[in-house]
Amino acid sequence: MSVRLPPGGLYGDNLRSRKVASFDLSERAYPAGYSTPRHSHNRALFCFVIQGEYTETYGVRTRECRPSALLFHPAGELHAEYFHDSGGRSFIIEIEPLWLEQVREHSGINDNLADLSGRDLELLARRLYKEFLQMDEASVLIIEGLMLEIVGEAARRGPIGPVRQPPSWLRQARELLSERFAERLTLEEVAKTVGVHPVHLAQTFHKNYHCTIGDFVRQLRIEYACHELAVSQMSIVDIALAAGFCDQSHFTRTFKRCTGVPPSQYRGALRGSG
């Protein structure tokens, strides 16, 4: 289960927000232990972490988000956040699709902006945040110019041009794993089902999805567990077994490694925020 948020629909407390040209800019605050459900946005957005730390799951991956980090979420990408003990504060820039399409026509960028680390992008994001705070008659032009610089700099670090579609047998393997993630499928079984050699399957899967098959299955199990912890009355041990873990202790270790907190604390934070 996931939530699709409309433009301007953001989690956290709104400290201030502005509509500037083709962008909706807002500063959001999040209390300690705050968790968002698995969700996506109708519009692409950048997120600049101002304060605090949180763990984010996105797609089949997990990352730790710390102050000065700049993140990009394409429209429709599923993700969820868990804020650590200090809570957090973020600056979010939602982008109108038409503006992004016009930029694509001239630059050939796509939604896979892979690496947004580095001092250059951090300084651009800080300048953008400063303009957002002070806003004068020149800010509209400056903000649009900074956004062009950010997108251009980010495009240098990510794939350029159209994204190659994975082969049909690989998509079939991914769908099989998604449907049967709780089972103890072997690499050989999956490879035999889609008609390729196990080594070729493992290598091609990693090349296309940037994770191993084991990482992918683990993340599916964690996402399932997060959903059940949020909405069901099942015990933690029953959720662990239903997700495909051999026992509760293994589940707890894995869940904490992926989300930053044990499942009992994750459930408590959700129930407390509801």
HUCOR-V174571 format. One record per pair of residues at least 4 apart in sequence whose C-alpha atoms are under 6 Angstrom apart, sorted by the first residue. I is the first residue (numbers start at 0). GAP is how many residues later the second one is. If there is no record, write none. Layout:
BEGIN
i=I gap=GAP
i=I gap=GAP
END
This chain:
BEGIN
i=1 gap=36
i=1 gap=37
i=2 gap=36
i=3 gap=35
i=3 gap=36
i=3 gap=37
i=4 gap=4
i=4 gap=36
i=5 gap=36
i=11 gap=16
i=11 gap=17
i=11 gap=18
i=12 gap=15
i=12 gap=16
i=13 gap=14
i=14 gap=12
i=14 gap=13
i=15 gap=10
i=15 gap=11
i=16 gap=8
i=16 gap=9
i=17 gap=7
i=18 gap=5
i=21 gap=74
i=22 gap=71
i=22 gap=72
i=23 gap=69
i=23 gap=70
i=24 gap=67
i=24 gap=68
i=25 gap=65
i=25 gap=66
i=26 gap=63
i=26 gap=64
i=27 gap=61
i=27 gap=62
i=28 gap=59
i=28 gap=60
i=29 gap=57
i=29 gap=58
i=30 gap=56
i=31 gap=52
i=31 gap=53
i=31 gap=54
i=31 gap=55
i=32 gap=50
i=32 gap=51
i=32 gap=52
i=32 gap=236
i=33 gap=48
i=33 gap=49
i=34 gap=46
i=34 gap=47
i=35 gap=44
i=35 gap=45
i=36 gap=43
i=37 gap=41
i=37 gap=42
i=38 gap=39
i=38 gap=40
i=39 gap=36
i=39 gap=37
i=39 gap=38
i=40 gap=34
i=40 gap=35
i=41 gap=33
i=42 gap=32
i=43 gap=29
i=43 gap=30
i=43 gap=31
i=43 gap=51
i=44 gap=27
i=44 gap=28
i=44 gap=48
i=44 gap=49
i=44 gap=50
i=45 gap=25
i=45 gap=26
i=45 gap=46
i=45 gap=47
i=46 gap=23
i=46 gap=24
i=46 gap=44
i=46 gap=45
i=47 gap=21
i=47 gap=22
i=47 gap=42
i=47 gap=43
i=48 gap=18
i=48 gap=19
i=48 gap=20
i=48 gap=41
i=49 gap=17
i=49 gap=39
i=49 gap=40
i=50 gap=16
i=50 gap=37
i=50 gap=38
i=51 gap=34
i=51 gap=35
i=51 gap=36
i=52 gap=12
i=52 gap=13
i=52 gap=31
i=53 gap=11
i=53 gap=28
i=53 gap=29
i=53 gap=30
i=54 gap=8
i=54 gap=9
i=54 gap=26
i=54 gap=27
i=54 gap=204
i=55 gap=6
i=55 gap=7
i=55 gap=24
i=55 gap=25
i=56 gap=4
i=56 gap=5
i=56 gap=22
i=56 gap=23
i=57 gap=20
i=57 gap=21
i=58 gap=19
i=59 gap=156
i=59 gap=159
i=69 gap=46
i=73 gap=37
i=82 gap=4
i=103 gap=4
i=103 gap=5
i=107 gap=53
i=108 gap=46
i=108 gap=51
i=108 gap=52
i=112 gap=45
i=113 gap=44
i=114 gap=42
i=130 gap=4
i=130 gap=8
i=134 gap=4
i=138 gap=4
i=147 gap=4
i=148 gap=4
i=149 gap=4
i=150 gap=4
i=168 gap=25
i=176 gap=4
i=180 gap=36
i=181 gap=61
i=181 gap=62
i=187 gap=10
i=190 gap=4
i=190 gap=5
i=190 gap=6
i=190 gap=7
i=199 gap=4
i=200 gap=4
i=204 gap=4
i=205 gap=4
i=205 gap=5
i=205 gap=6
i=210 gap=4
i=220 gap=22
i=224 gap=4
i=227 gap=4
i=228 gap=38
i=236 gap=11
i=239 gap=5
i=239 gap=8
i=239 gap=11
i=240 gap=4
i=244 gap=6
i=250 gap=4
i=251 gap=10
i=254 gap=4
i=255 gap=4
i=255 gap=5
i=255 gap=6
i=267 gap=4
END
